[in-house]
């Protein structure tokens, strides 16, 4: 079970210990305790800490620019149980309406750091965070540029956009409407 944890402010000190990250590809309207409902992003993050794993759920409320951490009620977990607890966190976010997809962290330390610093849970100042943008118009060329910009192997053939980016790519396309 995951519970709100106000003692965690950000994960910036844990960049090099991140084991796995999943992020939401949608932004459902969530009403947290004592908060008004608003569109929210989610991340499930696993951080290795010596012989244990810290599993956190991070919810970012875009309009109010605030983040809320949820941690495993039992604290850090033994490595042998980490995947099961991580899957429990994914189930928890799924029960709130989030569609989660694994975040590719990159092959190099520079890529990894750039990806992690684009996730608000790793920022000490949420005012600097720029959430994924959406546009007002959908034009095939704009969609192609968007997929190319995110290196999702998009390709237009005979006026049909083909892509191997999965749910994340589809969510980006749908967010343009």
C-alpha positions, 0 to 999 in steps of 0.5 A: 500500500502507498501512502502520502509522504510529505517528508520527501520534497524531491529526488534530485540527490538520487539521479545516479541510483534510479533503477526504473521509471514509468510515466503517465501518457495521459493527464486525468483529473485527480482530486487529492485529499484536501485539494481541488481536482485538477489534471495530474501527471504521474511517475512511478520511480524505483531508486536503489539504496544499497541492498534495498529499493525505494519505490515512490509514486509522484503526482504532479498537479500541473495547474497548482505546480505542486508535487505529491509523493507517495511511498510504500507503507513498509518503507524501502523493500528488499531487492527480491520484492522490488519488482512486485512492489513496483508493479503494485505502484503501477496498479495503484496509478492505474486505478486512478486512471493513469496510463503508464509507460516505461520511460527510456532513460538513455544509453549514456550518463548524459542522456540519463541525466537529461531524461531524469531532469525532465521529470518534475520529481527530480527538480528542486524548483517546480517553477522551472518545470515545463510539462509536455506541450500540446497544440491547437491544430493537428497537421500531418507535418506538425505531427511528423515533426513532433515524433521526429523531435522525440526520436520516436521513429515516425515516418509518413508514407502515402499520407499515413503516419507510421510510428513504433512509439507505442502508447506514449506516441499515441498520447502525444498525438491525441494531446494535439486535439 
